[in-house]
Amino acid sequence: MCSGRAEKNGPILSIRNVTKKFMGTVALRDVSLDLFPNEILGVLGENGAGKSTLMKILSGVYPVTEYEGEVVLEDELCRFASPLDSQRGGIGMIYQELNLELDLSAAENILLGCSPMTRFGLIDWKAQEASAREVMKRLNSNIDVTVTVRSLSPSMQQIVCIARALVRNPKILILDEPTSMLTEGETRNLLDILRRLRDEGIACLYISHKLDEVFDLCDRIEVMRDGRHISIWERGAGYDSKRIIEDMIGRRLDMMYPDMTHEIGEEVLRVENFQVPHPYANGKSIISDVSFSLRKGEILGLGGLVGSGRSELLGAIFGVIPHTSGRIIKNGKPVQIREPIDAKRYGIGLMTEDRKKDGFISTMNVCENMTITILRKLVRGLLLDKKKEYAIAGEYFNRLNVKAPGLSTQITNLSGGNQQKVILAKWLMCGLDVIFLDEPTRGIDVGTKSEIYKIILQLAQSGVSVVVISSEIAELTAICDRFVVLGKGVVQAELDREAADEVSIIRAASNT
């Protein structure tokens, strides 16, 4: 609920001296910011800077009784006790993890909780679909609102989320990493939609780790670090990317991509004539006939457009999903990998694309998530040797510079970048000589990205062979030694470091 009066002709939203603590840990410390009408304000900061905590206060997830300070929306002092209060106050929240009911239609998702009713107290399905079509038209989208959300692409699902917020007539939209699962073209479309909404009078708070995207879209930028306001940047004065990054991480960033030499040795893995069935289209293959090799200490970039089968190929090699045909040769000998435990036995690990879905176990702490792959080594009698477990986990905790209160911290309380480090530690403990990294820096701030790049290069220096999938082609070209580009189910090109750049990889991926 909201009460009281604020100044007229001022910002549409003011956050005043907000402090939020968790069990004595200060997540936000005396933070203030303003959002003006017809403005898109970018909020930047490393994972753990307090951005998400601030947005959860604005969206009512953290009620007014759990923080200090004030939130003023237009002319009213707001005291949100729940997300419903925030919605009623005019704030629409769009989360990074799309919270949709996948087996309901797009219309049902858009009007969920506010469906029009007939005079008999039943849902008016025709009116509901009409309202959904109307808001889709406002977004210049031709999505069929009668289809189930499960059948839609991630970008279409993102538009459904925006439509669901718009149908409630918000004054403000908050978007948390909205393009993390989108292609470059889908991202451009979303940014165009947000510009139109801004011109229609809806103010936006926009959180993203993609700096180019923020610089292109946002009218101003708020930088946070360690729960504090650090700086504010105006588009008119120009965005200095180097200084903004330094504001975010609290130190000079001399090099985004560390320059570390490593030797490349003999072949350790060869994949021959792999065929992988399409996950959604029965009778079709997403990988038709792919072969590639990987050498000791090599960082191999796996390029391709979304839908090219990169993740499916690595998943099939690792035994997560079946393959129709093909051979895997490890250290010169054919091997049979039918499930992940076989891959692990042959020294192959996989860091998956979706860490929250299948990267870690949310009910476990940091130590337990790290050591889950080596439990047999920790058994003493009938019980786990907890002292040994904590000693080994502590070694990797320090080696990978995991930022957390301790090994007993629940993994869900860590930032995305530190969760990635824990998952990486889980595989490094196994003594692997091959590791597949699927989007290892997705949703991670620039400072932690630089740390992940350094870890990848250190792995190569130690003789571990790495295959990297990344949607950021600049990232691939900066850290990889060689590139295999997929498209239409086959290898479209193999490029060495000297021949590869963003243009050549995109051309090969697009088969142009």
C-alpha positions as CSV (number, residue, x, y, z in Angstrom):
1,M,0.0,0.0,0.0
2,C,1.1,3.6,-0.4
3,S,0.3,6.7,1.7
4,G,1.5,10.3,2.1
5,R,2.7,12.8,-0.4
6,A,6.0,13.4,-2.2
7,E,7.2,16.4,-4.2
8,K,5.3,17.2,-7.4
9,N,7.1,17.3,-10.8
10,G,9.9,15.2,-9.5
11,P,11.0,11.6,-10.2
12,I,8.3,9.0,-10.7
13,L,10.2,6.8,-8.3
14,S,12.6,7.7,-5.4
15,I,14.5,5.2,-3.3
16,R,15.7,7.0,-0.1
17,N,18.4,5.8,2.2
18,V,17.4,2.1,1.9
19,T,19.4,-0.4,4.0
20,K,18.7,-4.2,4.0
21,K,20.4,-6.8,6.2
22,F,20.4,-10.6,6.1
23,M,21.4,-12.2,9.4
24,G,23.8,-9.4,10.2
25,T,25.2,-9.2,6.6
26,V,24.5,-5.8,5.0
27,A,23.2,-6.3,1.4
28,L,22.2,-2.7,0.9
29,R,23.7,0.2,2.7
30,D,22.0,3.6,2.6
31,V,21.1,3.4,-1.1
32,S,19.3,6.2,-2.8
33,L,18.3,6.6,-6.5
34,D,15.7,8.4,-8.7
35,L,13.9,7.2,-11.8
36,F,12.3,9.8,-13.9
37,P,9.3,9.6,-16.3
38,N,10.0,8.4,-19.9
39,E,13.4,7.1,-18.8
40,I,15.3,3.8,-18.9
41,L,17.7,3.7,-16.0
42,G,20.4,1.0,-16.2
43,V,21.5,-0.6,-13.0
44,L,25.0,-2.1,-13.1
45,G,27.2,-3.9,-10.6
46,E,28.9,-7.1,-10.0
47,N,27.0,-10.2,-8.8
48,G,26.4,-9.5,-5.1
49,A,26.4,-5.7,-5.5
50,G,22.8,-5.5,-4.2
51,K,20.9,-5.0,-7.5
52,S,18.6,-7.9,-7.1
53,T,18.0,-7.2,-3.4
54,L,16.9,-3.6,-4.3
55,M,14.6,-4.9,-7.0
56,K,13.0,-7.4,-4.6
57,I,12.2,-4.5,-2.3
58,L,10.6,-2.6,-5.1
59,S,8.6,-5.6,-6.2
60,G,7.4,-6.4,-2.7
61,V,9.2,-9.7,-2.3
62,Y,10.9,-8.1,0.8
63,P,8.2,-6.3,2.7
64,V,8.6,-2.9,4.2
65,T,9.1,-4.4,7.7
66,E,12.4,-6.0,6.5
67,Y,14.3,-2.9,5.5
68,E,15.1,0.6,6.5
69,G,14.4,3.7,4.3
70,E,11.7,4.8,2.0
71,V,10.3,4.1,-1.4
72,V,8.2,6.9,-3.0
73,L,6.2,6.2,-6.1
74,E,4.9,9.3,-7.8
75,D,3.1,11.2,-5.0
76,E,2.9,8.4,-2.5
77,L,5.1,6.9,0.2
78,C,4.9,3.1,-0.5
79,R,4.8,0.4,2.2
80,F,4.6,-2.8,0.1
81,A,3.8,-5.9,2.2
82,S,3.7,-8.3,-0.8
83,P,4.3,-8.5,-4.6
84,L,0.6,-7.9,-5.1
85,D,0.9,-4.5,-3.3
86,S,3.7,-3.6,-5.7
87,Q,1.7,-4.6,-8.7
88,R,-1.3,-2.6,-7.5
89,G,1.1,0.3,-6.9
90,G,2.1,0.3,-10.6
91,I,5.3,-1.7,-10.6
92,G,5.8,-4.6,-13.0
93,M,8.7,-7.0,-12.4
94,I,10.2,-9.3,-15.1
95,Y,12.7,-11.8,-13.7
96,Q,15.7,-13.4,-15.4
97,E,14.1,-16.8,-14.8
98,L,10.8,-16.6,-16.7
99,N,8.1,-17.5,-14.2
100,L,5.5,-18.8,-16.6
101,E,3.0,-21.7,-16.4
102,L,4.3,-23.6,-19.4
103,D,1.2,-25.8,-20.0
104,L,-1.2,-22.8,-20.0
105,S,-1.8,-20.7,-23.1
106,A,-0.1,-17.4,-23.7
107,A,-3.5,-15.7,-23.0
108,E,-3.9,-17.6,-19.7
109,N,-0.4,-16.6,-18.6
110,I,-0.9,-12.9,-19.6
111,L,-4.2,-12.6,-17.6
112,L,-3.3,-14.9,-14.8
113,G,-4.9,-13.6,-11.6
114,C,-6.9,-11.0,-13.4
115,S,-9.0,-12.9,-15.9
116,P,-12.2,-11.2,-17.1
117,M,-15.3,-12.9,-15.7
118,T,-18.8,-13.5,-17.0
119,R,-21.9,-12.6,-14.9
120,F,-22.0,-16.2,-13.8
121,G,-18.6,-15.9,-12.1
122,L,-16.8,-18.0,-14.8
123,I,-13.8,-16.9,-16.9
124,D,-14.8,-15.1,-20.1
125,W,-12.4,-16.9,-22.4
126,K,-13.2,-14.8,-25.5
127,A,-12.7,-11.6,-23.6
128,Q,-9.4,-13.0,-22.1
129,E,-8.1,-13.8,-25.6
130,A,-9.2,-10.4,-26.9
131,S,-7.3,-8.6,-24.1
132,A,-4.2,-10.7,-24.7
133,R,-4.3,-10.0,-28.4
134,E,-4.7,-6.3,-27.7
135,V,-1.6,-6.1,-25.5
136,M,0.4,-8.2,-28.0
137,K,-0.6,-5.8,-30.7
138,R,0.8,-3.0,-28.5
139,L,4.1,-4.9,-28.5
140,N,4.0,-5.4,-32.3
141,S,3.9,-9.1,-31.7
142,N,2.0,-11.7,-33.8
143,I,2.3,-14.5,-31.2
144,D,-0.8,-16.7,-31.2
145,V,-2.2,-16.2,-27.7
146,T,-4.0,-19.6,-27.8
147,V,-0.9,-21.8,-28.0
148,T,0.8,-23.2,-24.9
149,V,3.7,-21.2,-23.6
150,R,5.9,-24.4,-23.7
151,S,5.8,-24.3,-27.5
152,L,7.2,-20.8,-27.7
153,S,10.8,-19.8,-28.0
154,P,12.6,-18.1,-25.1
155,S,12.2,-14.7,-26.8
156,M,8.5,-15.2,-27.3
157,Q,8.2,-16.3,-23.7
158,Q,10.0,-13.1,-22.7
159,I,7.4,-11.1,-24.6
160,V,4.6,-13.0,-22.9
161,C,6.1,-11.9,-19.5
162,I,6.2,-8.3,-20.7
163,A,2.6,-8.5,-21.9
164,R,1.6,-9.9,-18.5
165,A,3.1,-6.9,-16.8
166,L,1.6,-4.4,-19.3
167,V,-1.9,-5.7,-19.1
168,R,-1.9,-4.5,-15.4
169,N,-1.1,-0.9,-16.6
170,P,2.2,-0.4,-14.8
171,K,3.9,2.9,-14.4
172,I,7.3,1.3,-14.0
173,L,8.8,-1.9,-15.5
174,I,11.8,-3.6,-13.8
175,L,13.7,-6.0,-16.0
176,D,16.4,-8.3,-14.6
177,E,18.8,-9.7,-17.2
178,P,16.0,-10.0,-19.8
179,T,18.2,-10.9,-22.8
180,S,20.4,-13.6,-21.1
181,M,18.6,-16.3,-23.1
182,L,18.0,-14.4,-26.4
183,T,19.8,-14.3,-29.7
184,E,21.3,-11.0,-31.0
185,G,18.2,-10.5,-33.3
186,E,15.8,-11.2,-30.5
187,T,17.7,-8.9,-28.2
188,R,17.4,-6.0,-30.8
189,N,13.7,-6.6,-31.0
190,L,13.3,-6.5,-27.2
191,L,15.3,-3.3,-26.9
192,D,13.1,-1.7,-29.6
193,I,10.0,-2.7,-27.6
194,L,11.4,-1.1,-24.5
195,R,12.1,2.1,-26.3
196,R,8.5,2.2,-27.5
197,L,7.2,1.6,-24.0
198,R,9.5,4.4,-22.7
199,D,8.1,6.8,-25.4
200,E,4.6,5.8,-24.3
201,G,5.4,6.9,-20.8
202,I,6.5,3.8,-19.0
203,A,9.7,4.2,-17.0
204,C,12.1,1.2,-16.8
205,L,14.8,0.0,-14.5
206,Y,17.1,-2.3,-16.6
207,I,19.6,-4.7,-15.1
208,S,22.1,-6.4,-17.4
209,H,25.7,-7.5,-17.4
210,K,25.9,-6.8,-21.1
211,L,27.5,-3.4,-21.2
212,D,27.1,-2.7,-24.9
213,E,23.4,-3.4,-24.5
214,V,23.1,-1.0,-21.5
215,F,25.1,1.7,-23.2
216,D,22.8,1.5,-26.3
217,L,19.5,1.4,-24.5
218,C,19.7,3.4,-21.2
219,D,19.4,7.1,-20.7
220,R,21.3,7.0,-17.4
221,I,23.3,4.4,-15.6
222,E,23.4,3.7,-11.8
223,V,26.5,1.8,-10.6
224,M,26.4,-0.2,-7.4
225,R,29.1,-2.1,-5.5
226,D,29.0,-4.0,-2.2
227,G,25.5,-2.8,-1.5
228,R,26.3,0.9,-2.0
229,H,25.6,3.6,-4.6
230,I,28.9,4.3,-6.4
231,S,28.2,6.6,-9.3
232,I,25.6,7.8,-11.8
233,W,26.4,8.3,-15.5
234,E,24.4,10.4,-18.0
235,R,24.1,9.5,-21.7
236,G,24.6,13.2,-22.6
237,A,28.0,13.2,-21.0
238,G,29.0,10.0,-22.7
239,Y,29.6,6.6,-21.2
240,D,33.2,5.7,-20.4
241,S,33.2,1.9,-20.4
242,K,36.6,1.6,-18.7
243,R,35.7,3.9,-15.8
244,I,32.2,2.3,-15.4
245,I,33.8,-1.1,-15.2
246,E,36.3,0.2,-12.6
247,D,33.4,1.7,-10.6
248,M,31.7,-1.7,-10.7
249,I,34.6,-3.8,-9.5
250,G,36.4,-1.3,-7.3
251,R,39.8,-1.6,-9.0
252,R,41.5,-1.0,-12.3
253,L,40.8,-3.6,-14.9
254,D,43.9,-3.6,-17.0
255,M,43.0,-6.6,-19.1
256,M,39.5,-8.2,-19.6
257,Y,41.1,-11.3,-21.2
258,P,44.3,-12.4,-19.5
259,D,47.3,-13.0,-21.8
260,M,48.5,-16.4,-20.7
261,T,50.5,-18.7,-23.0
262,H,49.9,-22.5,-23.0
263,E,51.3,-25.4,-24.9
264,I,49.1,-27.6,-27.1
265,G,49.9,-31.3,-27.3
266,E,48.7,-34.5,-28.9
267,E,45.1,-35.4,-29.6
268,V,43.1,-36.5,-26.5
269,L,39.6,-36.7,-27.9
270,R,38.1,-37.3,-31.3
271,V,34.4,-37.4,-32.1
272,E,33.5,-39.1,-35.4
273,N,30.3,-38.8,-37.5
274,F,28.0,-37.9,-34.5
275,Q,24.3,-37.8,-35.1
276,V,21.9,-36.5,-32.4
277,P,18.1,-36.6,-32.6
278,H,16.2,-33.3,-32.4
279,P,14.9,-32.8,-28.8
280,Y,11.5,-31.6,-30.0
281,A,10.9,-32.8,-33.6
282,N,10.4,-36.5,-33.8
283,G,12.2,-38.2,-36.7
284,K,14.6,-35.3,-37.2
285,S,18.2,-34.8,-36.2
286,I,19.6,-31.6,-34.7
287,I,23.2,-32.9,-35.4
288,S,23.4,-34.9,-38.7
289,D,27.1,-35.7,-39.1
290,V,29.7,-33.9,-37.0
291,S,33.3,-34.8,-36.4
292,F,36.0,-32.9,-34.6
293,S,39.2,-33.4,-32.5
294,L,40.6,-31.9,-29.3
295,R,44.2,-31.8,-28.3
296,K,45.9,-31.6,-24.9
297,G,45.8,-28.2,-23.4
298,E,43.7,-26.8,-26.2
299,I,40.8,-24.4,-25.8
300,L,38.3,-25.2,-28.6
301,G,35.5,-22.8,-29.3
302,L,32.2,-24.3,-30.5
303,G,30.4,-21.7,-32.5
304,G,27.0,-21.6,-34.1
305,L,23.7,-19.9,-33.9
306,V,21.0,-20.7,-31.3
307,G,19.4,-24.0,-32.5
308,S,22.6,-25.2,-34.2
309,G,22.9,-28.1,-31.8
310,R,26.0,-27.0,-29.9
311,S,24.6,-27.9,-26.4
312,E,23.0,-31.0,-27.7
313,L,26.3,-32.2,-29.3
314,L,28.2,-31.8,-26.0
315,G,25.3,-33.3,-24.0
316,A,25.3,-36.4,-26.3
317,I,29.0,-36.9,-26.0
318,F,28.7,-36.6,-22.2
319,G,25.9,-39.1,-22.1
320,V,23.1,-36.7,-20.9
321,I,21.1,-37.3,-24.1
322,P,21.2,-40.2,-26.6
323,H,23.0,-40.1,-29.9
324,T,21.9,-42.0,-33.0
325,S,25.3,-42.8,-34.4
326,G,28.9,-41.9,-34.1
327,R,32.1,-42.8,-32.2
328,I,34.1,-41.3,-29.4
329,I,37.8,-41.9,-29.3
330,K,39.7,-41.0,-26.0
331,N,43.5,-41.1,-25.9
332,G,43.5,-43.2,-29.1
333,K,41.0,-45.8,-27.9
334,P,37.2,-46.1,-28.7
335,V,35.0,-45.6,-25.6
336,Q,31.4,-46.2,-24.9
337,I,29.6,-43.3,-23.1
338,R,26.0,-44.1,-22.4
339,E,25.5,-41.9,-19.3
340,P,27.4,-39.2,-17.4
341,I,29.1,-41.6,-15.0
342,D,30.8,-43.2,-18.0
343,A,32.0,-39.8,-19.2
344,K,33.3,-39.0,-15.7
345,R,35.2,-42.3,-15.6
346,Y,36.9,-41.4,-18.8
347,G,37.9,-38.0,-17.5
348,I,35.3,-35.8,-19.2
349,G,33.2,-33.2,-17.3
350,L,30.4,-30.9,-18.4
351,M,29.4,-27.5,-17.0
352,T,25.8,-27.1,-18.3
353,E,24.2,-24.0,-19.7
354,D,21.5,-23.7,-17.0
355,R,23.3,-23.9,-13.7
356,K,20.1,-23.6,-11.7
357,K,18.4,-26.4,-13.5
358,D,21.1,-29.0,-13.5
359,G,24.3,-27.4,-12.3
360,F,23.9,-27.5,-8.6
361,I,21.6,-28.9,-5.9
362,S,19.8,-25.9,-4.3
363,T,19.2,-27.6,-1.0
364,M,22.9,-28.2,-0.4
365,N,25.6,-25.9,0.8
366,V,28.8,-24.9,-1.0
367,C,30.9,-27.7,0.4
368,E,28.3,-30.4,-0.4
369,N,27.9,-29.2,-4.0
370,M,31.6,-29.2,-4.5
371,T,32.3,-32.7,-3.2
372,I,29.3,-34.5,-4.7
373,T,31.4,-35.9,-7.5
374,I,34.0,-37.5,-5.2
375,L,31.9,-38.9,-2.4
376,R,33.4,-42.4,-2.8
377,K,36.8,-40.9,-2.0
378,L,35.5,-39.4,1.2
379,V,33.9,-42.5,2.8
380,R,35.4,-43.8,6.0
381,G,33.6,-46.9,7.1
382,L,29.9,-46.2,6.7
383,L,30.1,-42.5,7.0
384,L,31.6,-39.5,5.2
385,D,34.9,-38.1,6.5
386,K,33.6,-34.6,7.0
387,K,37.0,-33.3,8.0
388,K,38.6,-34.5,4.8
389,E,35.6,-33.2,2.8
390,Y,35.9,-29.7,4.2
391,A,39.7,-29.8,3.7
392,I,39.4,-30.7,0.0
393,A,36.5,-28.2,-0.6
394,G,38.4,-25.5,1.3
395,E,41.4,-25.9,-1.1
396,Y,39.2,-25.3,-4.2
397,F,37.2,-22.6,-2.4
398,N,40.5,-20.6,-2.0
399,R,42.0,-21.6,-5.3
400,L,39.0,-20.4,-7.3
401,N,38.5,-17.4,-5.0
402,V,34.8,-18.2,-4.2
403,K,33.3,-15.2,-2.5
404,A,31.0,-16.5,0.2
405,P,30.9,-16.4,4.0
406,G,32.1,-20.0,4.1
407,L,31.8,-23.6,2.9
408,S,28.5,-24.0,4.9
409,T,26.8,-21.2,3.0
410,Q,23.7,-22.4,1.0
411,I,24.7,-22.2,-2.6
412,T,21.5,-20.3,-3.5
413,N,22.8,-17.4,-1.4
414,L,25.8,-17.0,-3.7
415,S,25.9,-14.8,-6.8
416,G,25.8,-16.4,-10.2
417,G,29.5,-16.1,-10.8
418,N,30.4,-17.7,-7.5
419,Q,27.8,-20.5,-8.2
420,Q,29.7,-21.1,-11.5
421,K,33.0,-21.4,-9.6
422,V,31.5,-24.0,-7.2
423,I,30.2,-26.0,-10.2
424,L,33.7,-25.8,-11.8
425,A,35.3,-26.9,-8.6
426,K,33.0,-30.0,-8.5
427,W,34.5,-31.1,-11.8
428,L,38.1,-30.1,-11.2
429,M,38.1,-32.4,-8.1
430,C,37.6,-35.4,-10.3
431,G,41.0,-35.0,-12.0
432,L,39.5,-34.5,-15.5
433,D,41.6,-34.0,-18.6
434,V,38.7,-32.8,-20.7
435,I,35.9,-30.3,-19.7
436,F,33.0,-28.9,-21.7
437,L,31.9,-25.4,-20.7
438,D,28.5,-24.4,-22.0
439,E,28.0,-20.6,-21.6
440,P,30.3,-20.4,-18.6
441,T,29.9,-16.6,-18.2
442,R,26.2,-16.2,-18.9
443,G,24.6,-13.9,-16.4
444,I,28.0,-13.0,-14.7
445,D,29.4,-9.6,-14.1
446,V,32.5,-8.3,-15.9
447,G,34.9,-8.7,-12.9
448,T,33.9,-12.4,-12.4
449,K,34.0,-13.0,-16.2
450,S,37.7,-12.0,-16.1
451,E,38.3,-14.4,-13.3
452,I,36.6,-17.2,-15.2
453,Y,38.7,-16.5,-18.3
454,K,41.8,-16.7,-16.1
455,I,40.7,-20.1,-14.7
456,I,40.0,-21.5,-18.2
457,L,43.5,-20.4,-19.3
458,Q,45.1,-21.9,-16.1
459,L,43.3,-25.2,-16.9
460,A,44.8,-25.2,-20.4
461,Q,48.2,-24.4,-19.0
462,S,47.9,-27.5,-16.7
463,G,47.1,-29.7,-19.7
464,V,43.3,-29.9,-19.4
465,S,41.6,-29.7,-22.8
466,V,38.6,-27.3,-22.9
467,V,35.6,-27.0,-25.2
468,V,33.7,-23.7,-24.8
469,I,30.3,-22.7,-26.0
470,S,29.5,-19.0,-25.8
471,S,26.9,-16.7,-27.4
472,E,29.4,-13.9,-27.1
473,I,31.6,-14.3,-30.1
474,A,34.1,-11.7,-28.9
475,E,34.6,-14.0,-25.8
476,L,35.3,-17.0,-28.0
477,T,37.8,-15.2,-30.3
478,A,39.7,-13.8,-27.2
479,I,40.3,-17.1,-25.3
480,C,40.1,-19.9,-27.8
481,D,42.9,-21.5,-29.9
482,R,40.7,-23.0,-32.6
483,F,37.1,-22.9,-33.7
484,V,34.5,-25.4,-34.9
485,V,31.4,-23.7,-36.3
486,L,28.2,-25.7,-36.5
487,G,25.2,-25.0,-38.7
488,K,22.4,-27.1,-40.3
489,G,23.5,-30.2,-38.4
490,V,27.1,-30.3,-39.7
491,V,30.4,-28.5,-39.3
492,Q,30.3,-25.4,-41.5
493,A,33.9,-24.3,-40.8
494,E,37.1,-25.0,-38.8
495,L,39.2,-21.9,-38.1
496,D,42.4,-21.4,-36.4
497,R,43.0,-18.4,-34.1
498,E,44.6,-16.3,-36.8
499,A,41.8,-16.8,-39.3
500,A,38.9,-16.3,-36.9
501,D,37.1,-13.1,-36.1
502,E,33.5,-12.2,-35.3
503,V,32.6,-11.7,-39.0
504,S,34.1,-15.0,-40.2
505,I,32.4,-17.0,-37.4
506,I,29.0,-15.4,-38.0
507,R,29.3,-16.0,-41.7
508,A,30.1,-19.6,-41.2
509,A,27.3,-20.1,-38.7
510,S,24.9,-18.5,-41.1
511,N,26.3,-20.5,-44.0
512,T,26.8,-17.3,-46.1
